[in-house]
Amino acid sequence: MKRIAGNMTVIAAALCWAAALAAAGPLRAGAAKVDITPGRPVAPATGKYDHERLYMRAIVLHNGTTRGRWFRWTRGD
């Protein structure tokens, strides 16, 4: 539940910021999720988290003069 609330806070902040900048010019937005899990183990395997992947998520907003970026990493299956 805490994770969902954190994600909703970021989305709400992005939408408020985007609405404020919309008057400045055409708003361009982009979002991405990329798997950044290392290809080889960086530490001895414990078996506890070996099945999980590491992702980087990003949201970028641009109105022609100002650019805003939000980044977050998450673990997932």
C-alpha positions as CSV (number, residue, x, y, z in Angstrom):
1,M,0.0,0.0,0.0
2,K,2.9,2.4,0.8
3,R,4.4,1.8,-2.6
4,I,1.1,2.6,-4.4
5,A,0.7,5.8,-2.3
6,G,4.3,6.8,-3.3
7,N,3.7,6.2,-7.0
8,M,0.4,8.1,-6.9
9,T,2.2,11.1,-5.2
10,V,4.8,11.2,-8.0
11,I,2.1,11.0,-10.7
12,A,0.0,13.7,-9.0
13,A,3.0,16.0,-8.7
14,A,3.9,15.4,-12.4
15,L,0.4,16.2,-13.5
16,C,0.2,19.4,-11.4
17,W,3.6,20.5,-12.8
18,A,2.5,19.6,-16.3
19,A,-0.7,21.7,-16.0
20,A,1.3,24.7,-14.8
21,L,3.7,24.4,-17.7
22,A,1.1,23.8,-20.4
23,A,0.5,27.6,-20.7
24,A,4.2,28.0,-21.5
25,G,4.0,26.0,-24.8
26,P,3.2,22.6,-26.2
27,L,3.9,19.9,-23.6
28,R,5.8,16.8,-24.6
29,A,6.0,13.8,-22.2
30,G,7.7,10.5,-22.2
31,A,7.9,7.5,-19.9
32,A,10.1,4.4,-19.9
33,K,10.9,1.2,-17.9
34,V,14.3,-0.4,-18.5
35,D,15.7,-3.6,-17.0
36,I,19.1,-2.7,-15.4
37,T,19.8,-6.0,-13.7
38,P,23.5,-6.8,-13.9
39,G,24.3,-9.6,-16.5
40,R,26.6,-11.4,-14.1
41,P,26.5,-11.6,-10.3
42,V,28.1,-8.8,-8.5
43,A,28.2,-10.7,-5.2
44,P,28.0,-14.3,-4.1
45,A,24.6,-15.7,-4.8
46,T,22.4,-16.3,-1.7
47,G,19.4,-17.6,-3.5
48,K,17.1,-15.2,-1.7
49,Y,16.8,-12.5,-4.5
50,D,18.3,-14.3,-7.5
51,H,15.0,-14.4,-9.3
52,E,14.2,-10.7,-9.0
53,R,15.0,-8.1,-11.7
54,L,16.0,-4.5,-11.2
55,Y,14.2,-1.8,-13.2
56,M,14.7,1.9,-13.7
57,R,11.6,4.0,-14.5
58,A,11.6,7.5,-15.8
59,I,9.1,10.2,-16.6
60,V,10.2,13.3,-18.6
61,L,8.2,16.4,-19.3
62,H,9.3,19.2,-21.7
63,N,7.5,22.4,-22.8
64,G,10.1,23.8,-25.2
65,T,11.9,25.8,-22.6
66,T,11.9,23.8,-19.3
67,R,12.5,20.1,-18.8
68,G,11.6,18.0,-15.8
69,R,12.7,14.4,-15.0
70,W,11.7,11.9,-12.4
71,F,13.6,8.6,-11.9
72,R,12.9,5.6,-9.7
73,W,14.3,2.2,-9.5
74,T,12.2,-0.8,-8.5
75,R,12.6,-4.5,-8.0
76,G,10.2,-6.9,-9.7
77,D,9.8,-10.4,-11.0
